[in-house]
Amino acid sequence: MEERRPETPAELNGAATVFVVLGKQLRLLREKAGLNQREFGVLVGYGPDQISAMERGVRTPRPEFLRKADEIFGADGLFIEVIPQVEEAMSRARTRHPEWYRSYASMEAEAVELHHYSNHAVQGLLQTESYARAVFAKRRPFLSEETIEKRVADRLSRQQVFERLPPPVASYVLEEVVLDRPIGGPRVHAEQLRRLLEVGSMTNVEMQVMPTRTEEHPSLDSAFNLLVPKGQTQVAYIEAQSFPRLITDREEVRKIADRYGTMRAMALSPIETRSLIKQKLEKR
């Protein structure tokens, strides 16, 4: 039930206000400089969707991004000056995930390894903003527009794990049907496929597709995540019908990790996977 997930502290403590105000300043200076979001993104090393999300206050700008933006816009230290406030707001925002998810989210943010199996939809760390919004909009019971925006913001904020230095080692096994289901419509779907190609080309990421023609494999029941928190042993996370479970028992985690290893051996290679995604994108 939606009542089971109350508003979290960061949603009430005003942390988001910092990002909204900062986003408006970024947009105004970008437009004043005569740059569109894609052009500005090239200069700072971000995609246009990421720039859009920051300008709307739903994605947290990293300190290094703010330093680059200050230099590009000749802002005379405007963005550098607010870095301490942004870091403080980021710290408060770490508590904005629902209570039932916080243990996993905190470990994910500092994980040295991330491994995911997806069987129905693109995993959260890979989703574009539009795709994530479409996913939440289809939830039952219906979520309010405000709740959807908060959930999207939380999902986008988690993706900053890829921007850490050093980045975590990550791998994905996606069922081929995940690539075929046009969640959000043709435009959103195509955008999502391009995002998969982008992430799959990262040096720290290996993405593989489990072909639909595969008759069977070791995990036909549900999706799962495996991660290795910094300085800790591997854990697993599963969620079914909004009922989550963080698994720390070593034997249970070992069984899931064993299934995952077998699935990776059965799936297409990363090169074959990129080729398949490109083919599906071209057919759209």
Contacts in CASP RR format, 6 or more apart in sequence:
PFRMAT RR
TARGET T0000
AUTHOR 0000-0000-0000
METHOD contacts of the structure
MODEL  1
MEERRPETPAELNGAATVFVVLGKQLRLLREKAGLNQREFGVLVGYGPDQ
ISAMERGVRTPRPEFLRKADEIFGADGLFIEVIPQVEEAMSRARTRHPEW
YRSYASMEAEAVELHHYSNHAVQGLLQTESYARAVFAKRRPFLSEETIEK
RVADRLSRQQVFERLPPPVASYVLEEVVLDRPIGGPRVHAEQLRRLLEVG
SMTNVEMQVMPTRTEEHPSLDSAFNLLVPKGQTQVAYIEAQSFPRLITDR
EEVRKIADRYGTMRAMALSPIETRSLIKQKLEKR
1 141 0 8 1.000
2 141 0 8 1.000
2 143 0 8 1.000
2 147 0 8 1.000
5 98 0 8 1.000
5 100 0 8 1.000
8 95 0 8 1.000
8 96 0 8 1.000
8 97 0 8 1.000
8 98 0 8 1.000
8 99 0 8 1.000
9 92 0 8 1.000
9 95 0 8 1.000
9 96 0 8 1.000
10 16 0 8 1.000
10 92 0 8 1.000
10 93 0 8 1.000
10 94 0 8 1.000
10 95 0 8 1.000
10 96 0 8 1.000
11 96 0 8 1.000
11 150 0 8 1.000
13 92 0 8 1.000
14 92 0 8 1.000
15 89 0 8 1.000
15 92 0 8 1.000
15 93 0 8 1.000
15 96 0 8 1.000
16 57 0 8 1.000
16 93 0 8 1.000
16 153 0 8 1.000
18 82 0 8 1.000
18 85 0 8 1.000
18 86 0 8 1.000
18 89 0 8 1.000
19 54 0 8 1.000
19 57 0 8 1.000
19 58 0 8 1.000
19 59 0 8 1.000
19 60 0 8 1.000
19 61 0 8 1.000
19 86 0 8 1.000
19 89 0 8 1.000
20 56 0 8 1.000
20 57 0 8 1.000
22 54 0 8 1.000
22 57 0 8 1.000
22 61 0 8 1.000
22 79 0 8 1.000
22 82 0 8 1.000
22 86 0 8 1.000
23 54 0 8 1.000
23 55 0 8 1.000
23 56 0 8 1.000
23 57 0 8 1.000
23 61 0 8 1.000
24 55 0 8 1.000
25 78 0 8 1.000
25 79 0 8 1.000
26 51 0 8 1.000
26 54 0 8 1.000
26 55 0 8 1.000
26 61 0 8 1.000
26 69 0 8 1.000
27 55 0 8 1.000
29 69 0 8 1.000
29 73 0 8 1.000
29 75 0 8 1.000
30 37 0 8 1.000
30 40 0 8 1.000
30 51 0 8 1.000
30 55 0 8 1.000
30 73 0 8 1.000
32 73 0 8 1.000
33 40 0 8 1.000
33 72 0 8 1.000
33 73 0 8 1.000
35 43 0 8 1.000
36 48 0 8 1.000
37 47 0 8 1.000
37 48 0 8 1.000
37 51 0 8 1.000
37 52 0 8 1.000
37 55 0 8 1.000
38 47 0 8 1.000
38 48 0 8 1.000
38 51 0 8 1.000
40 51 0 8 1.000
40 72 0 8 1.000
41 47 0 8 1.000
41 48 0 8 1.000
41 50 0 8 1.000
41 51 0 8 1.000
43 68 0 8 1.000
43 72 0 8 1.000
44 51 0 8 1.000
44 65 0 8 1.000
44 68 0 8 1.000
44 69 0 8 1.000
44 72 0 8 1.000
46 54 0 8 1.000
46 65 0 8 1.000
49 128 0 8 1.000
49 129 0 8 1.000
49 130 0 8 1.000
49 191 0 8 1.000
49 195 0 8 1.000
50 59 0 8 1.000
52 129 0 8 1.000
53 59 0 8 1.000
53 129 0 8 1.000
53 156 0 8 1.000
54 60 0 8 1.000
54 61 0 8 1.000
54 65 0 8 1.000
57 153 0 8 1.000
58 129 0 8 1.000
58 149 0 8 1.000
58 152 0 8 1.000
58 153 0 8 1.000
58 156 0 8 1.000
59 153 0 8 1.000
59 156 0 8 1.000
59 157 0 8 1.000
59 160 0 8 1.000
60 86 0 8 1.000
60 89 0 8 1.000
60 90 0 8 1.000
60 93 0 8 1.000
60 157 0 8 1.000
60 160 0 8 1.000
61 69 0 8 1.000
61 86 0 8 1.000
62 160 0 8 1.000
62 163 0 8 1.000
63 83 0 8 1.000
63 86 0 8 1.000
63 87 0 8 1.000
66 79 0 8 1.000
66 80 0 8 1.000
66 82 0 8 1.000
66 83 0 8 1.000
66 86 0 8 1.000
67 79 0 8 1.000
67 80 0 8 1.000
67 83 0 8 1.000
69 75 0 8 1.000
69 79 0 8 1.000
70 76 0 8 1.000
70 77 0 8 1.000
70 78 0 8 1.000
70 79 0 8 1.000
70 80 0 8 1.000
73 79 0 8 1.000
93 157 0 8 1.000
94 105 0 8 1.000
94 106 0 8 1.000
94 109 0 8 1.000
95 102 0 8 1.000
96 150 0 8 1.000
96 154 0 8 1.000
97 105 0 8 1.000
97 154 0 8 1.000
100 244 0 8 1.000
101 244 0 8 1.000
103 246 0 8 1.000
104 225 0 8 1.000
104 237 0 8 1.000
104 244 0 8 1.000
104 246 0 8 1.000
105 158 0 8 1.000
107 227 0 8 1.000
107 229 0 8 1.000
107 232 0 8 1.000
107 235 0 8 1.000
108 114 0 8 1.000
108 158 0 8 1.000
108 161 0 8 1.000
108 227 0 8 1.000
109 158 0 8 1.000
109 161 0 8 1.000
110 229 0 8 1.000
110 230 0 8 1.000
111 161 0 8 1.000
111 168 0 8 1.000
111 227 0 8 1.000
111 228 0 8 1.000
111 229 0 8 1.000
111 230 0 8 1.000
112 168 0 8 1.000
112 169 0 8 1.000
112 228 0 8 1.000
112 229 0 8 1.000
112 230 0 8 1.000
112 231 0 8 1.000
113 168 0 8 1.000
113 169 0 8 1.000
113 170 0 8 1.000
113 226 0 8 1.000
113 227 0 8 1.000
113 228 0 8 1.000
113 234 0 8 1.000
114 125 0 8 1.000
114 161 0 8 1.000
114 168 0 8 1.000
114 169 0 8 1.000
114 170 0 8 1.000
114 171 0 8 1.000
114 225 0 8 1.000
114 226 0 8 1.000
114 227 0 8 1.000
115 170 0 8 1.000
115 171 0 8 1.000
115 172 0 8 1.000
115 225 0 8 1.000
115 226 0 8 1.000
115 227 0 8 1.000
115 260 0 8 1.000
116 123 0 8 1.000
116 125 0 8 1.000
116 170 0 8 1.000
116 171 0 8 1.000
116 172 0 8 1.000
116 173 0 8 1.000
116 223 0 8 1.000
116 224 0 8 1.000
116 225 0 8 1.000
116 226 0 8 1.000
117 172 0 8 1.000
117 173 0 8 1.000
117 174 0 8 1.000
117 219 0 8 1.000
117 223 0 8 1.000
117 224 0 8 1.000
117 225 0 8 1.000
117 260 0 8 1.000
117 263 0 8 1.000
118 172 0 8 1.000
118 173 0 8 1.000
118 174 0 8 1.000
118 175 0 8 1.000
118 178 0 8 1.000
118 223 0 8 1.000
119 175 0 8 1.000
119 177 0 8 1.000
119 178 0 8 1.000
119 219 0 8 1.000
119 222 0 8 1.000
119 223 0 8 1.000
120 175 0 8 1.000
120 177 0 8 1.000
120 178 0 8 1.000
120 181 0 8 1.000
120 223 0 8 1.000
121 135 0 8 1.000
121 178 0 8 1.000
121 181 0 8 1.000
121 183 0 8 1.000
122 131 0 8 1.000
122 174 0 8 1.000
122 178 0 8 1.000
122 183 0 8 1.000
122 192 0 8 1.000
122 196 0 8 1.000
123 172 0 8 1.000
123 174 0 8 1.000
123 223 0 8 1.000
123 225 0 8 1.000
124 132 0 8 1.000
124 155 0 8 1.000
124 158 0 8 1.000
124 159 0 8 1.000
125 158 0 8 1.000
125 159 0 8 1.000
125 161 0 8 1.000
125 162 0 8 1.000
125 170 0 8 1.000
126 172 0 8 1.000
126 195 0 8 1.000
126 196 0 8 1.000
126 199 0 8 1.000
127 135 0 8 1.000
127 155 0 8 1.000
127 192 0 8 1.000
127 195 0 8 1.000
128 188 0 8 1.000
128 191 0 8 1.000
128 192 0 8 1.000
128 195 0 8 1.000
129 152 0 8 1.000
129 156 0 8 1.000
130 184 0 8 1.000
130 187 0 8 1.000
130 188 0 8 1.000
130 191 0 8 1.000
130 192 0 8 1.000
131 183 0 8 1.000
131 184 0 8 1.000
131 188 0 8 1.000
131 189 0 8 1.000
131 191 0 8 1.000
131 192 0 8 1.000
131 195 0 8 1.000
132 151 0 8 1.000
132 152 0 8 1.000
132 155 0 8 1.000
132 156 0 8 1.000
133 148 0 8 1.000
133 152 0 8 1.000
134 183 0 8 1.000
134 184 0 8 1.000
134 185 0 8 1.000
134 188 0 8 1.000
135 183 0 8 1.000
136 143 0 8 1.000
136 147 0 8 1.000
136 148 0 8 1.000
136 151 0 8 1.000
136 152 0 8 1.000
137 143 0 8 1.000
137 148 0 8 1.000
138 183 0 8 1.000
143 151 0 8 1.000
161 167 0 8 1.000
161 168 0 8 1.000
162 168 0 8 1.000
162 170 0 8 1.000
162 199 0 8 1.000
162 202 0 8 1.000
162 204 0 8 1.000
162 205 0 8 1.000
166 204 0 8 1.000
167 202 0 8 1.000
167 204 0 8 1.000
168 204 0 8 1.000
169 204 0 8 1.000
170 202 0 8 1.000
170 204 0 8 1.000
170 205 0 8 1.000
170 206 0 8 1.000
171 205 0 8 1.000
171 206 0 8 1.000
171 207 0 8 1.000
171 208 0 8 1.000
171 264 0 8 1.000
172 200 0 8 1.000
172 205 0 8 1.000
172 206 0 8 1.000
172 207 0 8 1.000
172 208 0 8 1.000
173 208 0 8 1.000
173 209 0 8 1.000
173 210 0 8 1.000
173 260 0 8 1.000
173 263 0 8 1.000
173 264 0 8 1.000
173 267 0 8 1.000
174 196 0 8 1.000
174 207 0 8 1.000
174 208 0 8 1.000
174 209 0 8 1.000
174 210 0 8 1.000
175 209 0 8 1.000
175 210 0 8 1.000
175 212 0 8 1.000
176 209 0 8 1.000
176 210 0 8 1.000
176 211 0 8 1.000
176 212 0 8 1.000
176 276 0 8 1.000
177 212 0 8 1.000
179 193 0 8 1.000
179 196 0 8 1.000
179 209 0 8 1.000
179 276 0 8 1.000
179 277 0 8 1.000
179 280 0 8 1.000
180 280 0 8 1.000
181 189 0 8 1.000
182 188 0 8 1.000
182 189 0 8 1.000
183 189 0 8 1.000
183 192 0 8 1.000
186 284 0 8 1.000
189 284 0 8 1.000
190 281 0 8 1.000
190 284 0 8 1.000
193 277 0 8 1.000
193 280 0 8 1.000
193 281 0 8 1.000
193 284 0 8 1.000
194 281 0 8 1.000
196 207 0 8 1.000
196 277 0 8 1.000
197 274 0 8 1.000
197 277 0 8 1.000
197 278 0 8 1.000
197 281 0 8 1.000
199 205 0 8 1.000
199 207 0 8 1.000
200 206 0 8 1.000
200 207 0 8 1.000
200 270 0 8 1.000
200 273 0 8 1.000
200 274 0 8 1.000
201 274 0 8 1.000
206 270 0 8 1.000
207 270 0 8 1.000
207 273 0 8 1.000
207 274 0 8 1.000
208 264 0 8 1.000
208 267 0 8 1.000
208 268 0 8 1.000
208 269 0 8 1.000
208 270 0 8 1.000
208 273 0 8 1.000
209 267 0 8 1.000
209 268 0 8 1.000
209 272 0 8 1.000
209 273 0 8 1.000
209 276 0 8 1.000
209 277 0 8 1.000
210 217 0 8 1.000
210 263 0 8 1.000
210 266 0 8 1.000
210 267 0 8 1.000
210 268 0 8 1.000
211 267 0 8 1.000
211 268 0 8 1.000
214 266 0 8 1.000
217 262 0 8 1.000
217 263 0 8 1.000
217 266 0 8 1.000
218 258 0 8 1.000
218 259 0 8 1.000
218 262 0 8 1.000
218 263 0 8 1.000
219 259 0 8 1.000
219 260 0 8 1.000
219 263 0 8 1.000
222 238 0 8 1.000
222 240 0 8 1.000
223 238 0 8 1.000
223 239 0 8 1.000
224 236 0 8 1.000
224 237 0 8 1.000
224 238 0 8 1.000
224 256 0 8 1.000
224 260 0 8 1.000
225 236 0 8 1.000
225 237 0 8 1.000
225 238 0 8 1.000
226 234 0 8 1.000
226 235 0 8 1.000
226 236 0 8 1.000
226 237 0 8 1.000
226 253 0 8 1.000
226 256 0 8 1.000
226 257 0 8 1.000
226 260 0 8 1.000
227 234 0 8 1.000
227 235 0 8 1.000
227 237 0 8 1.000
228 234 0 8 1.000
228 235 0 8 1.000
229 235 0 8 1.000
233 250 0 8 1.000
233 253 0 8 1.000
234 253 0 8 1.000
234 257 0 8 1.000
235 246 0 8 1.000
235 247 0 8 1.000
235 248 0 8 1.000
235 253 0 8 1.000
236 246 0 8 1.000
236 247 0 8 1.000
236 252 0 8 1.000
236 253 0 8 1.000
236 256 0 8 1.000
236 257 0 8 1.000
237 244 0 8 1.000
237 245 0 8 1.000
237 246 0 8 1.000
237 247 0 8 1.000
238 244 0 8 1.000
238 245 0 8 1.000
238 247 0 8 1.000
239 245 0 8 1.000
247 253 0 8 1.000
247 256 0 8 1.000
267 273 0 8 1.000
268 276 0 8 1.000
END
